[in-house]
Amino acid sequence: MINIQLVRNSGFILLILFMLQGLGFAKYEESRGVWLTTVGGADWPDSYNAGSQQTQLRNMLDNLKSANMNTVFFQVRTRGCTFFPNPYEPLAAELTGTLGASPGYDPLAYAITQAHNRGLEIHAWFNCFLVWSSSYWPPVSTPAHPLNVHPEWRMVDNQGHAPDPSLGEDVFFSPGNPEVIAHTQALAWYLVDNYDIDGIHFDYIRYPGTNYSYDDVSLDRFYSDEGNPDNLVWPDWQRSQINQFMDTFYDSAMVLKPRLKVSAAVIGRYNTPPWNAYYGVFQDPQQWAENGNIDIIVPMIYWPIGDPYPFEQYLTDWVNNRRADRLLYAGLGTYKYEDNYNEVYNEIAVTRGLQAEGHVHFRYDNLVTNTGFIWNLAGTAYAHPANQPAMLWKDDIPPNGVDSLIFEPNEDYNYALLKWPAVRDTAPDGELVSKFNIYRSTDEPLNIINPNHLVSITTRPDTFYYDLDFTEGHTYQYAVTALDRLQNESPVSPVITYSYLGLSNENELPETLVLDRAFPNPFNASVTLTLEVPSVQSARLTIYDLQGRLVKSLFLGELSPGRHQLNWNGDTDGNQRASSGIYLLVLENESGRSLEKLTLLK
């Protein structure tokens, strides 16, 4: 374990470790996540129309992919209702305006497909014991809301009062009631068994405070030999109810889906005052890790750097008090900082310096709308893609690697194709390749540990990569590694080197039509495309997305000699605004084809 110490002097925080290590703002393995909030339609959906919901969700995922993020915590159980059809609880009213009504498609299944198409992990965000937070009781629905069926499951305070929604009181179910545990776990296991989620992410897996839950079932069990065989005191007994939930859930979930990643959002302070996880809400994630019942702990540290309750101090406490080799992602209060981008940037730097394995922004809308935080990060902290951290306690066997590479620049040397044979043999554990890492260095030796050399991660086990930033006057080195579903990485392929020295005469004119670089790129409103035409000739200029679908036909006809400029404002042939993302500009004429990568940002 690395022990981190912070030195305070005159109100400034000296992050000694970062200075000594010369910390950069890139990381090769790191989860870059965001909470996508569906309760109240806070992030999604903003409409009751199914087509609009799907378009909005695709655009959101496009934004995350374009910014080199890699994880979505998609809220699927909000307040005793869900965003996936199931026999236990009704569909959320946010989808249609009516509790239990179907939107005509499966929102979670759609989100999973779209996320995986973009190479994003999707973790099902599942609120455990907070089941209702409106000023009225749940309306009639099919299936019925569990609060309507079992009002006796409510937590009770130490005065004997059960919360009443008509008084605007939030309703928690009691973890000390075995029927509550059975219902909640059955729903969670159904989710794990029926959906191709990468992980399940528990929230509100706690009591609301120390004055709860004095319900009759919990009290009877506490005072009985059967319900309290170890004769625990009251706070320890309540804590044990949450621990047992995690224990039984995790063991059964691993039978259903061994690769499932189990995580939880927890209070940002573990056991230090004032309000904290261990004493304040009977939540003990360090014990879950020691018991092997969780893979990722996500403390919600929503205090800024240098605050009287400082972000860096609480994250240091979590790092220093790890009891097992489980992962730690810092929950960032991005929603609090509005125009203060530097705070978010610096918190990411602190997270990396303290060697946490990732971070999660709360929440999506704030990440995108707070003065373009996401695009600032895309050019700085997220300038290069990152792999998910591996989980060696689940799987430590890498897939078989790539044994050869082929490099083919096109005739005009404005792009190059890197390709390799498929990895046909399964690894010793029977797993196939899930995707590939593409490494490239420019004018320096290739080093796969250098995060700047990871230039792309395929979204599928594709066996090719188009290098669209291939320019003259440089020497390039390339290598490829294979990844399995749990991010184990194969041995590196042979390194291939190519030097492109360009034309011997810099003033020599091209013999065929040339597509110059687009500007600006990335772009928001419009991009200018320049063509150098040496003689009269026919040409076609089109734009495709990365799935090979035609987006826009820009030009088809004859061009006269000289320089021509065309503009694309991000529209499609259907007069719709294209989603944020990466597109391929394709120029075709009698001499062949040229490609240029365009990045549209919103």
C-alpha positions in Angstrom: 0.0 0.0 0.0 1.2 3.5 -0.8 0.7 5.9 2.1 0.0 9.4 1.0 0.5 12.4 3.3 -0.7 15.9 2.7 1.1 18.9 4.0 -0.8 22.1 4.9 0.9 25.4 5.0 -0.7 28.9 5.1 -4.0 27.5 3.7 -2.3 26.0 0.7 -2.4 22.2 0.0 1.0 20.9 -1.1 0.4 17.7 -2.9 3.9 16.4 -2.4 3.5 13.2 -4.3 2.3 14.9 -7.5 5.3 17.3 -7.5 7.8 14.5 -7.0 6.4 12.4 -9.7 5.9 15.2 -12.2 2.3 14.0 -12.7 0.9 14.5 -16.2 -2.7 14.7 -17.0 -3.1 11.4 -18.8 -3.5 7.8 -17.6 -3.3 4.6 -19.5 -5.8 2.6 -17.4 -8.6 4.6 -15.8 -12.4 4.5 -15.5 -13.9 7.8 -16.7 -17.5 7.7 -15.7 -20.6 9.7 -15.4 -23.9 9.2 -13.5 -26.7 9.5 -16.1 -29.7 10.4 -13.9 -33.2 9.4 -14.9 -35.2 10.1 -11.7 -37.3 13.2 -12.5 -35.8 13.1 -16.0 -32.9 15.1 -14.6 -30.5 14.0 -17.4 -32.8 11.8 -19.5 -35.5 11.5 -20.8 -36.7 15.0 -21.7 -39.7 13.7 -23.6 -42.4 11.1 -23.5 -41.9 10.3 -27.2 -39.9 7.1 -27.7 -38.1 8.3 -30.9 -37.0 11.5 -29.2 -35.8 9.6 -26.1 -33.7 7.3 -28.3 -32.2 10.2 -30.2 -31.4 12.1 -27.1 -29.7 9.0 -25.5 -27.6 8.4 -28.7 -26.5 12.0 -28.7 -25.5 11.8 -25.0 -23.5 8.6 -25.6 -21.9 10.2 -28.7 -20.7 13.1 -26.5 -19.2 10.7 -24.0 -17.4 8.7 -26.7 -16.1 11.8 -28.4 -14.6 13.0 -25.1 -12.7 9.7 -24.6 -14.9 8.7 -21.6 -15.5 5.0 -21.1 -18.2 4.3 -18.4 -21.9 5.2 -18.0 -23.7 4.6 -14.7 -27.3 4.5 -16.2 -30.0 4.8 -13.5 -32.4 1.9 -13.9 -34.1 1.7 -10.5 -35.1 5.1 -9.2 -37.8 5.1 -6.5 -39.3 1.6 -6.4 -39.8 1.8 -10.2 -37.5 0.9 -13.1 -36.3 1.6 -16.6 -36.5 -2.1 -17.6 -39.6 -4.3 -17.8 -39.8 -6.9 -15.0 -42.3 -8.8 -13.0 -41.5 -7.1 -9.7 -41.9 -3.3 -10.1 -43.6 -0.9 -12.5 -41.8 1.0 -15.3 -41.0 4.6 -14.3 -43.4 7.4 -15.0 -40.6 9.4 -16.5 -40.9 7.3 -19.7 -44.5 7.9 -20.6 -46.1 10.2 -17.9 -47.9 7.1 -16.4 -46.4 4.8 -13.8 -46.2 1.3 -15.3 -46.9 2.2 -18.9 -44.6 0.9 -21.6 -42.9 3.4 -23.9 -43.0 0.7 -26.7 -39.3 -0.4 -26.3 -37.0 -1.6 -23.6 -35.0 1.5 -22.4 -32.2 -0.5 -20.7 -31.8 -2.9 -23.6 -31.6 0.0 -26.0 -29.0 1.8 -23.8 -26.9 -1.3 -23.5 -26.8 -1.8 -27.3 -26.0 1.9 -28.0 -23.3 2.1 -25.3 -21.6 -1.1 -26.4 -21.7 0.1 -30.1 -19.5 3.0 -28.9 -17.2 1.0 -26.8 -18.6 2.3 -23.5 -19.2 0.2 -20.4 -22.7 0.5 -19.0 -23.4 -0.1 -15.3 -26.9 -0.4 -14.1 -27.4 2.2 -11.4 -29.8 0.7 -8.8 -31.2 2.6 -5.8 -31.7 0.0 -3.0 -33.7 1.2 -0.1 -35.0 4.7 -1.0 -38.3 3.7 -2.7 -40.4 6.9 -3.0 -39.9 10.6 -2.8 -43.0 12.4 -4.0 -45.7 14.4 -2.2 -48.3 11.7 -2.9 -48.6 7.9 -2.7 -47.7 5.9 -5.8 -50.6 5.7 -8.2 -52.1 2.4 -9.2 -49.9 0.5 -11.7 -49.1 -2.9 -13.1 -47.0 -4.3 -11.6 -48.0 -2.5 -8.4 -45.5 -0.3 -6.8 -44.0 -2.1 -3.8 -44.9 0.7 -1.4 -48.6 0.2 -2.2 -48.3 -3.5 -1.7 -46.2 -3.5 1.4 -46.4 -0.2 3.4 -45.3 -2.2 6.4 -41.9 -2.5 4.9 -41.2 1.2 5.6 -38.4 2.3 7.9 -39.6 3.7 11.2 -37.9 6.4 13.3 -37.1 6.1 17.0 -40.4 7.8 17.8 -42.4 5.1 16.0 -43.2 7.3 13.0 -43.3 5.7 9.5 -42.8 8.3 6.7 -45.9 9.5 4.9 -45.5 10.5 1.3 -48.5 12.8 1.5 -46.5 14.9 3.9 -43.6 15.0 1.5 -41.5 12.6 3.4 -39.0 10.3 1.7 -39.8 6.6 2.1 -37.0 4.0 2.8 -37.6 0.3 3.1 -36.0 -1.4 6.1 -32.9 -3.5 5.5 -33.7 -5.3 8.7 -36.8 -6.8 7.2 -36.0 -10.1 5.3 -38.9 -9.6 3.0 -37.4 -6.3 1.9 -34.0 -8.0 1.2 -35.7 -10.8 -0.7 -37.7 -8.4 -2.9 -34.7 -6.1 -3.6 -32.3 -9.0 -4.4 -34.8 -10.7 -6.6 -35.2 -7.6 -8.7 -31.4 -7.1 -8.9 -30.8 -10.7 -9.8 -33.4 -10.5 -12.5 -31.6 -7.5 -13.9 -28.2 -9.3 -13.9 -29.6 -12.5 -15.5 -31.5 -10.8 -18.3 -29.4 -7.9 -19.4 -25.9 -7.7 -20.9 -24.8 -5.1 -18.3 -21.1 -4.7 -17.5 -21.9 -3.9 -13.9 -24.5 -3.1 -11.3 -24.1 0.0 -9.2 -25.9 0.3 -5.9 -27.0 3.6 -4.4 -28.9 4.4 -1.2 -27.6 1.1 0.1 -27.8 2.5 3.6 -30.1 3.8 6.4 -31.1 7.5 6.1 -29.6 8.2 9.6 -29.0 6.8 13.1 -32.6 7.3 14.1 -33.9 4.6 11.8 -35.2 1.8 11.5 -37.2 0.9 14.6 -39.8 -1.1 12.7 -41.4 -4.0 14.5 -39.7 -6.7 12.3 -36.2 -5.2 12.9 -36.7 -4.9 16.6 -38.0 -8.4 17.0 -35.1 -9.8 15.1 -32.6 -7.7 17.0 -33.8 -9.0 20.3 -34.0 -12.7 19.2 -31.3 -15.3 19.2 -32.1 -16.2 15.6 -32.1 -12.7 14.3 -29.0 -11.6 16.3 -27.0 -14.8 17.0 -23.8 -12.8 17.7 -25.5 -10.6 20.3 -24.4 -7.4 18.4 -25.2 -4.0 19.7 -27.8 -2.0 17.8 -25.5 0.0 15.4 -23.4 -3.0 14.6 -26.5 -5.1 14.0 -27.9 -2.5 11.6 -24.6 -2.4 9.8 -24.6 -6.2 9.6 -28.0 -6.1 7.7 -26.3 -4.1 4.8 -23.3 -6.4 5.0 -25.4 -9.5 4.6 -27.3 -8.0 1.7 -24.0 -7.4 -0.1 -22.7 -10.9 0.8 -25.7 -12.9 -0.5 -26.2 -10.7 -3.5 -22.6 -10.9 -4.7 -22.3 -14.7 -4.3 -25.4 -15.3 -6.3 -24.6 -12.7 -8.9 -21.2 -14.3 -9.6 -23.0 -17.5 -10.4 -25.3 -15.8 -12.8 -22.6 -13.6 -14.4 -19.0 -14.1 -13.2 -17.6 -11.1 -15.1 -20.2 -8.7 -13.5 -18.6 -5.6 -11.8 -20.4 -4.8 -8.5 -20.0 -1.2 -7.2 -21.7 1.1 -4.8 -21.9 4.9 -4.4 -21.2 5.6 -0.7 -21.0 8.6 1.6 -17.8 10.6 0.9 -16.4 10.2 4.4 -15.8 6.7 5.7 -15.7 7.2 9.5 -14.5 10.7 10.1 -16.9 13.4 11.5 -19.2 15.0 11.0 -21.6 12.9 8.8 -20.0 9.7 7.5 -20.8 6.3 6.1 -19.8 4.0 9.0 -21.4 5.7 11.9 -23.9 8.0 10.2 -25.8 5.6 7.9 -24.4 2.2 8.9 -22.6 1.7 5.7 -19.3 -0.2 5.7 -17.8 -0.5 2.2 -14.3 -1.3 3.5 -15.8 -4.4 5.2 -17.6 -5.3 1.9 -14.2 -5.1 0.2 -12.5 -7.2 2.8 -15.2 -9.8 2.6 -14.8 -9.9 -1.2 -18.4 -8.7 -1.8 -17.7 -5.6 -3.9 -15.4 -4.8 -6.8 -15.5 -0.9 -6.9 -16.1 1.6 -4.1 -17.3 5.1 -5.3 -17.2 7.6 -2.4 -19.2 10.7 -3.3 -16.6 13.3 -2.2 -18.6 16.5 -3.1 -16.3 19.0 -1.3 -13.7 21.1 -3.2 -10.0 21.1 -2.8 -8.9 23.2 0.2 -12.4 23.2 1.7 -12.7 22.9 5.5 -13.9 19.4 4.5 -11.4 18.9 1.7 -11.7 16.6 -1.3 -8.0 15.6 -1.2 -8.1 14.7 2.5 -11.1 12.4 2.3 -9.8 10.7 -0.9 -6.5 10.2 0.9 -8.3 8.6 3.8 -10.0 6.2 1.4 -6.8 5.3 -0.3 -4.8 4.8 3.0 -7.6 2.6 4.5 -8.1 0.2 1.7 -8.4 -3.3 3.1 -8.3 -5.3 -0.1 -7.3 -5.0 -3.7 -10.7 -3.6 -4.8 -10.9 -0.6 -7.1 -11.6 3.0 -5.9 -13.3 5.6 -8.1 -13.7 9.1 -6.7 -17.2 10.6 -7.0 -16.8 14.2 -8.2 -19.3 16.9 -7.4 -19.2 18.4 -10.9 -22.7 19.7 -10.5 -21.5 22.2 -7.8 -18.8 24.0 -9.8 -20.6 25.6 -12.7 -18.0 27.9 -14.3 -15.1 26.5 -12.1 -13.6 24.1 -14.6 -10.3 24.2 -12.9 -11.8 22.6 -9.8 -12.9 19.6 -11.8 -9.6 19.4 -13.7 -7.6 19.5 -10.4 -9.8 16.9 -8.7 -9.1 14.6 -11.6 -5.4 15.3 -11.1 -5.6 14.6 -7.4 -7.5 11.3 -8.1 -4.7 10.2 -10.5 -1.9 11.3 -8.1 -3.4 9.4 -5.2 -3.6 6.3 -7.5 -7.4 5.8 -7.4 -8.4 3.8 -10.4 -11.0 6.2 -11.8 -13.6 8.9 -11.1 -17.3 9.5 -11.8 -18.9 12.9 -12.5 -22.3 13.8 -10.9 -24.0 14.3 -13.3 -24.2 14.1 -17.1 -26.1 17.4 -17.7 -23.6 19.4 -15.5 -20.7 17.8 -17.2 -21.9 18.9 -20.6 -23.6 22.2 -19.9 -21.2 23.7 -17.3 -19.3 25.9 -19.8 -18.4 22.9 -21.9 -16.6 21.0 -19.2 -16.7 17.8 -21.3 -15.0 19.4 -24.3 -12.3 21.1 -22.1 -11.6 17.7 -20.6 -11.5 16.1 -24.1 -8.6 18.4 -25.0 -6.7 18.0 -21.7 -7.3 15.3 -19.1 -9.1 13.1 -21.6 -6.9 13.9 -24.6 -6.2 10.1 -25.2 -8.4 7.1 -24.7 -8.0 4.9 -21.6 -8.6 1.2 -20.8 -10.8 0.1 -18.0 -8.7 -1.1 -15.0 -8.4 -4.9 -14.9 -9.9 -6.9 -12.1 -7.4 -9.7 -11.5 -9.4 -11.3 -8.7 -12.1 -12.1 -11.2 -9.9 -13.0 -14.2 -6.1 -12.8 -14.6 -5.7 -14.7 -17.8 -5.0 -12.5 -20.9 -6.3 -13.3 -24.3 -4.0 -14.4 -27.1 -2.2 -11.7 -28.9 -1.6 -10.4 -32.4 1.4 -12.0 -34.1 1.9 -9.7 -37.1 0.9 -6.3 -38.5 0.6 -5.0 -42.1 0.9 -1.2 -42.8 -0.5 0.2 -46.1 -0.4 3.9 -46.8 -2.6 5.0 -49.7 -1.1 6.3 -52.9 -1.4 10.0 -51.8 0.0 9.3 -48.4 -2.9 11.2 -46.6 -4.0 8.2 -44.6 -2.7 4.7 -43.8 -4.3 1.3 -43.1 -3.0 -0.8 -40.2 -4.3 -4.3 -40.2 -3.7 -7.7 -38.6 -4.9 -11.3 -38.7 -7.8 -12.3 -36.5 -7.0 -13.9 -33.2 -8.8 -17.2 -33.7 -7.6 -19.2 -30.7 -9.3 -18.7 -27.4 -7.4 -18.0 -24.3 -6.7 -20.8 -21.8 -9.9 -19.7 -19.9 -12.0 -20.0 -23.1 -12.5 -16.2 -23.6 -12.4 -14.6 -27.0 -10.9 -11.2 -27.8 -13.4 -8.3 -27.1 -11.5 -5.4 -28.6 -8.0 -4.1 -29.5 -5.7 -1.4 -28.3 -3.9 0.6 -31.1 -0.6 2.2 -30.1 1.3 4.7 -32.2 4.4 6.8 -31.5 5.7 9.7 -33.6 9.4 10.2 -33.9 10.2 8.4 -30.7 10.3 4.7 -29.5 7.0 3.2 -28.9 6.1 2.6 -25.2 2.7 1.0 -24.4 2.9 2.3 -20.9 3.0 5.9 -22.2 -0.7 7.0 -22.2 0.0 9.3 -25.1 0.8 6.4 -27.3 -2.6 4.8 -26.9 -4.4 6.3 -29.9 -7.5 4.2 -30.3 -9.5 1.3 -28.7 -11.7 -0.5 -31.2 -15.3 -0.9 -30.2 -15.4 -4.5 -31.5 -12.8 -7.1 -32.3 -12.2 -5.4 -35.7 -8.8 -6.2 -37.2 -8.0 -2.9 -38.8 -7.3 0.8 -38.0 -7.3 3.8 -40.3 -4.6 6.3 -39.3 -6.0 9.6 -40.6 -3.3 11.7 -39.0 -0.5 10.3 -41.1 1.6 13.1 -42.4 5.0 13.5 -44.2 8.3 14.1 -42.5 7.7 11.8 -39.6 8.6 8.3 -38.5 5.8 6.2 -37.0 5.8 3.1 -34.9 2.7 0.9 -34.4 1.7 -2.0 -32.1 -1.5 -3.7 -31.2 -2.7 -5.6 -28.1 -5.9 -7.6 -27.6 -8.3 -7.2 -24.7 -10.9 -9.5 -23.2 -14.2 -8.4 -21.6 -12.5 -7.8 -18.2 -9.7 -5.8 -19.7 -6.9 -8.3 -19.5 -4.3 -7.3 -22.1 -2.4 -9.6 -24.3 1.3 -9.5 -25.0 2.2 -6.7 -27.4 2.4 -7.4 -31.1 5.6 -7.0 -33.1 6.3 -3.3 -33.5 6.2 -2.0 -37.1 8.0 1.2 -38.1 7.3 3.4 -41.1 9.1 6.6 -42.2 7.3 8.9 -44.5 9.7 11.5 -45.9 7.3 13.1 -48.4 7.9 14.4 -51.9 11.5 15.2 -52.9 10.4 18.5 -54.4 8.1 20.5 -52.0 6.9 22.7 -54.9 5.7 19.7 -57.0 2.0 19.9 -57.8 -0.2 16.9 -57.3 -1.0 15.0 -60.4 -4.6 14.2 -59.2 -7.2 15.9 -57.1 -6.0 16.4 -53.4 -8.1 16.8 -50.3 -6.4 19.3 -47.9 -7.0 19.2 -44.2 -10.4 20.3 -42.9 -10.5 23.4 -40.7 -11.5 23.8 -37.9 -11.3 20.2 -36.8 -12.9 19.4 -34.3 -15.7 21.8 -35.2 -19.1 22.9 -33.9 -21.0 25.2 -36.3 -19.3 24.3 -39.6 -16.1 23.0 -41.1 -14.3 24.2 -44.3 -13.1 21.5 -46.8 -10.4 22.5 -49.3 -9.8 20.7 -52.6 -6.7 21.2 -54.9 -7.7 20.4 -58.5 -4.9 20.2 -61.1 -7.2 19.6 -64.1 -10.9 19.2 -65.0 -12.2 16.0 -63.5 -15.3 14.5 -61.9 -15.4 13.8 -58.2 -17.7 12.8 -55.4 -17.5 14.1 -51.8 -19.5 12.2 -49.0 -19.6 11.9 -45.3 -20.1 8.6 -43.4 -20.3 7.7 -39.7 -18.0 5.1 -38.2 -20.7 2.4 -38.8 -20.3 3.0 -42.5 -23.7 4.7 -42.9 -24.0 7.6 -45.4 -24.7 10.9 -43.5 -24.3 13.6 -46.1 -23.6 13.8 -49.9 -21.7 17.1 -50.2 -20.8 17.1 -53.9 -21.1 15.1 -57.1 -20.0 16.6 -60.4 -17.2 18.1 -62.3 -14.5 20.3 -60.9 -12.4 22.9 -62.8 -8.7 23.4 -62.1 -7.8 25.4 -59.0 -8.7 25.6 -55.3 -12.2 24.8 -54.3 -13.7 25.2 -50.8 -16.9 23.6 -49.5 -18.6 23.9 -46.1 -20.4 21.3 -44.0 -22.6 22.6 -41.2 -23.2 19.2 -39.5 -26.5 18.5 -41.3 -27.6 15.2 -42.8 -29.2 14.4 -46.1 -32.5 14.3 -44.1 -31.9 17.9 -43.0 -31.3 16.8 -39.4 -28.5 17.8 -37.2 -25.8 15.1 -37.0 -24.9 13.7 -33.6 -21.7 14.6 -31.9 -19.0 12.1 -32.9 -16.3 11.2 -35.4 -17.1 11.1 -39.1 -15.2 10.1 -42.3 -15.0 12.5 -45.2 -14.5 10.5 -48.4 -13.3 12.0 -51.6 -13.6 9.7 -54.7 -12.5 10.3 -58.3 -11.0 8.3 -61.1 -7.7 8.0 -59.3 -9.0 6.5 -56.2 -10.2 7.5 -52.7 -9.0 9.8 -50.0 -10.2 10.0 -46.4 -10.3 12.6 -43.7 -11.5 12.3 -40.1 -13.9 15.0 -38.9 -15.0 15.5 -35.3 -18.3 17.2 -34.6 -18.8 18.6 -31.2 -22.0 20.1 -29.7 
